[in-house]
Amino acid sequence: MSTSTTASVSTHILDTSAGRPAEGVAVRLAARQGRDADWQALGGSATDADGRCKDLPALPEGTTHVRLDFAVEPYFEKKQADAQQDAPANRDSGPAVFFPEVAITFAVEPGEHYHVPLLLNPFGYSVYRGS
């Protein structure tokens, strides 16, 4: 049993359309103390080459809810632009992504660690509590 008085959070993103980690996705972290409290922005990070955010800010003592905001649109726009540069004959004029942002909100308990992976593709996503 952990003796910590705060919860901790980590995340990573897998681009399921490519079967690879999603590098360079901006992730913002916010927390609140009680479901009726205001959100407190804590800062953010970006995913590394392995799709992981290794330096998310610590949660304040008393945190009961956490929100992770993933800015996925720039990632898919870059991916689409890179693909068009490699194969200009296959240009697609449609949007690069259907969900430009993904916001995940979850409840936490003091002393617990929460790993929240995001499985992502241009037209859908899934999340779960990992280990």
N, C-alpha and C positions, 0 to 999 in steps of 0.2 A: 504494500500500500504506500502511495506517495505521501510525503509530508508537505508538499508544496501547497501554497494557498491560492495559486493561480493555475488556470488551464494553459496549455500551449497548443499552437496550431502549426501545421506544415501542409504543403500542397505540392502537387506536380500535375503537369498536363501532358496527355498523350493525344497526338493528332491521329485519330483512328482512320482517317482517309489516306494517310501516308504510312501508318504503322511505325511512326517515329515520335520522339518527344517534340513538343512545340516550344521552340526557343524564342526568347525575346518578347513574350507576352507580359504586359504590365499587369500587376496584381496589387490591389489596394485592400487594406485590412481596416475594419471598423469594429467597435465593440460597444456594448451597452450593459448597464447594470439594472436589469429588470425589463420586462417586456414593454412597459410604458415609458421607459427612459429614452432620452435622445441618444442618437448614435454619436460616438466619439471617433473621429478619424484618427487612426494610429500611424498611418504611413503606408509604405508599400515597397515593392521590389519588382523584379522582372525574372522570368524563368531563364535558367541557364541552358547550356547545350544539352543537358540531360532532362530538360523540361521541369526542373525543380526550382523552388524559391527557398534558398537556404538562409536567408537573412530577414525573414518577416519580423516585425516588431513584437516585443513581448506584450502579453495582455495585462491590463491593470488588474489589481486585486479586486474582487467583487464582480468580475465579468460573468454575465449569465447568458449572453447571446453574442454571436460573432457573425460578421458578414464579410465574405470574400467577393470582391468585384474583379472580374477578369475582362480586360479590354482586348477582345479577340479579333475585332474587325481589322486593325492594322496588320496583325499577323497574317490573316488570309489575303488581304490586299497585296502584301509583299509577296506572298506565295504565288498568287495569281500573276502578278507582274513578272516574277522570275520565270514562271512557266511560259508566259507569252513571249518573253525574250528568247527562250530556248526553242520555241516552236511557233513563230509568228503566224503561220498558216492556220493554226488552231485557235484563233482568238475567240473568246466568248464574251459577248457584250453584257451578260447578266451580272447581278451583284456577286461580289466575292463571298459574301456570307449572309445568311438569313438572320442570325442572332448576333448583332454587333457587340453586345456585352452580355456577360453571364454573371448574375448575382446569386450567390448561395448564402443563405442564412441558416444558422443552426444553433442549438442550445448546448452549453458546456457546463461541466461540473468542475469545481476546484480540484487541482491535483491531477487531472486527466490530460492525456495528450490526444489531440484530434488531427489525424492525417486525412485530408479531404482531396482525393484525386479527381481531376476533371478529364473525362474522355470526350474528345471534341472532334467534330467534323463540320464542314461548312453549313450543314442544314440541320444539325441536331447536337445534343450533348447529354451526358449522363454523369452523375456524381455519386459517390458512396463514401461511407466512413471506412477508411483503410486502417492499416496497422503500422 
